[in-house]
Amino acid sequence: MNLKALQGLDRDLQQSLLNQIRDLWTHSSTALEGNTLTLGETKFVIEEGLTVSGKPLKDHQEIMGHARAIELIYQGLNGTVTEAHLFELHRAVQSTSVTDIYKPYGAWKLEPNGTYAVTNEGRQTFIEYASPEDVPGLMAEWLTELNRLAGEHLSETDAVDAYARLHLGFVHVHPFWDGNGRLARLLSNIPVLRSGYLPVVIDVRDRKAYIDVLAQYELDGGPLTAKTGVWPVAAREAPFRAFCQRSYQATRHLVEQANDQQARRNRR
């Protein structure tokens, strides 16, 4: 991988930085969905392949599935991202077996889905995601935008903004019966990685702010259809872009730590 953050680092520091990002990315993304493993336990499970006493098997499976999905993201960085890639990643993150024909693995959703939310005014409401029949067309549009952004040489700021736009579009469509958040946080990082930067990671401590800003965007845009397209309210993307820019500080901090370690070595 030709990542700018790795330049100038000794090989062991490069690998350490990649492992730190993998573990933080995996822990944060799964914890946002309710996984109970700590960051330290996440590192242990990935590196040792062992379970943590007292923790659900499902949580371990989610950790291993997400780590595998990160490998798939890295392996596919050089080519065009296709529908088949999305389905492969969905099979990776959906590591718990569900024997329900209406909850397919590696295929678009078959039933409508949505989520309950509370508006800024305290009003209870329901967010309706795109209908199953509209998903293939909407996701074709989303993939076109992903590949366009992944083909550009973006500055760090523009790369994080691209992440925000793709993330918003993916979760607004909600193309799968489950795993949409984890996949959005994986796939939306492809333009970031292609431009040479390490991924955006959403801190689990910011979970409420993250959910709230996404919900407000989806409420403002309403349900997506073939007529609306994936991004009907581009002017309302700004709050989530700002949130993602703030979130990127966690990645910058890990890069700074690695560079500081390299500088100490170089002074010996």
N, C-alpha and C positions, 0 to 999 in steps of 0.2 A: 504494500500500500504506500502510495506517495503522499503521506500526510505531513504537512508543514510542521505540526507540533512535534514530530519525531526527529526533525532535522537537528543535527548537532549533538544528539544524545548517543551515548554508548549503547550497544545492542541490548545489554541487560536492562538499562534504564528505559529503553523503548518498550521492551516487553512488559516491564513492570507498569509503565503508564497505560499500556493497552489493557492489561489485566485489571488495573484500578478502574478504568472507564467501563470495562465489561461488567465488573461486579456492581459498581454504582448504578449503571444503566439498568441492569437486571433487577437489583434490589428496589430501586425507586419505582420502576414501571410496574412491577408486580405488587409492591406495597400499596400503590395507588388504587389497586383493585382489591385490596384486603389481605394480601399475603402477610403472614405473621413472622416470617424469618427476618432476623436483623441483618445488617450489612455484613457483620462478621460471620454469621451463620451462612449467608449467601456465598461468601468466599469459600468457606469450608466445604459446602455441598458441591460447588462447581469444581474445586480443585481436587478434593478427595473422593468424590462420588459416593459419600456416605450420608446417612440420615442423621438428623438432630433429634435426640430423645424428646418425646412429648409434643412434637410438632406434626401437623397433619401430613399424610403422604401426598395429598394434592398440592400442598405448598412446595414440597420438594420437586414434584413433577413440573410445576410452573417455572421454577428456577432453572431446571435443566432445559426445559423447552425454550425459554427465552434466550439462554446462553447459546443454544443451538441456532436459534433464529439470527442472532448477531453474527455468527459464523457464516450463515447463508447470505446475509447482507454484504459482508466483506467480500465473499467469494464472487458475488454478482455485480461488483461495482463497475466493471468495465463494459458491460453490455447494456442493451435496451431492456428496461423492466417491462415485463409482460403480465398478463392476467395469470398465466401459469406460475410465475414467481410469487404472486400474491397468494395463490392457493397453496403453494408449498410452504410459505411462511405461516399460513393459517394452520396447517397441519402440525407445524412445529410448536406453535404456542398453545394450541389446544391439546394438551398432553393428557387430559382426563378423558377416558372413554365414555361416550354417551351413545346409547343404542336407540336413537330416535331419528327416523327418516326425515323429520322436519327440522333437524338440527345437524345439517351436513358439515363434514370436515372437508376443507379444500374446495368449497363451492359457495356461491352467493346464498344469502338467506332465502328461505321459502315462505316465511310468514312475516307480517308487519311487526315492527318493534318500535319502542319509544321509551321515554323515561319521565318520571315525575320530577318536577322542579318547583322552586318558590321564587317568584320574581323579586326585584329590588323593592317593590311596593308591598311585599309580604303576601302576594296573591298566589295561591296554589294553582298549578297548571300542569299540563301534560305536553311534552315535546314529542311530536310525531316525526320519525325518521322517514327516509325515502321508501316508497312502496317497492316490494320485490320486483315488480315488472319494470320499474324504472332504473333499477340498480345497474344492469349491464351497460346501458347507455351512459349513465352518469359516471360510472367507473372508467369507461373508455375515455371520457373527457378528463377525468382525474389523472389517468395514466399518461395522457398526452402532455399535460402540464408538468407532471413529475419528470418525464424524460426531457422536456424542454429546459426546465430549470437545472436538471442534472447535467445538461450539455453545455452550460455556461460556466465561465470562470468568475465566481462570485467573491466579493469581499466578505469578510467575516460578518459584518452587519447584514449584508444582503443575503448571505447564506442562512442566517438565523431567521430573517424575514421569510425566506422561501420555506423553511421548516414550518413556520407559523401558518402560512397560507395553505400548505398541503395538509397539515394537521387539522385545521378547521374544516377543510373540504371533506376529508376522509370521515371524521366523526359525525359530520352533518348528514352524510349519506348513510353511515352505519351499515355497510354492505353485508356483514356477516351476522349470524345469530349471536355470536359471542367473540370476545377477543379483539374488538375494534379499537379500544384504547391502546392496548399493547402494540397492535400492528401500526396504528397511526404514529406512535412514538418511535417505532423502528423505521418504517418506510419513509417518513418525512425527513429523516436524517440523511437520506441518500445524496441530495444535492450538497449538504454540508460536508459529507465525507468526500464526495467527488471534487469539491473545491479545495480539499486539503486540510480541512479542519476536523477536530474531534467532535463527537455528537452533542446535541442539546439534550440535557437530562433534566426532567422536571422533579424537583425535590418533593418528597412525600409530605414534608412539613407545610408545603404550600397547597395541599390538596383542596382545601375549601376554596381558596382564591382561584385555583385552576378550574374546578368544577363550575364555579359561579361565572367566570368570564366566558367559558364555553357555552353554558346554558343561555346567557344573555344574547350571545351571538346567534344561537340557533332559534331563540324566540323571536329575535328581530327579523331573521330571514324567513321563518316559517318553513313548512315541509318542502323539500326539494322534489322537483318533477323534471320530466324531459324538457318542459318549456322554461323553467327557471334556470336550469343548468346547475353546476356545482357551487358557484360563487355569485349568488344574486345580490349580495350586499357588500361589495368590496370596500366601500367607505367605512364599514363597521369592523374591519379586520384590525384596526389600530390597537385597541386595548390588548388583544391577545399577542400581537407582535411585541408590544412593550413588555408584557409578562414574560415572553420567551427570551427577550434580550436580557432581562434581569436574571432569569434562570441560568443563562449561559455562564454566569460568573462562577458557578461550581466547576465547570469544565476548565475555565481559565485558571482557576486556583490549582487544579491538579497539574496543569502544564507548567505553571510557575514553580511548583514544588520540584518537578523533575528537572527544570532548568537550573534551579538553585543547587540541587544535588550535583548536577554536572559541573557547575561552576566551582563547587568545593573540590571536586576531583581534579579539575584542571589547575587549581592553585597549589596542589601538592608538589 
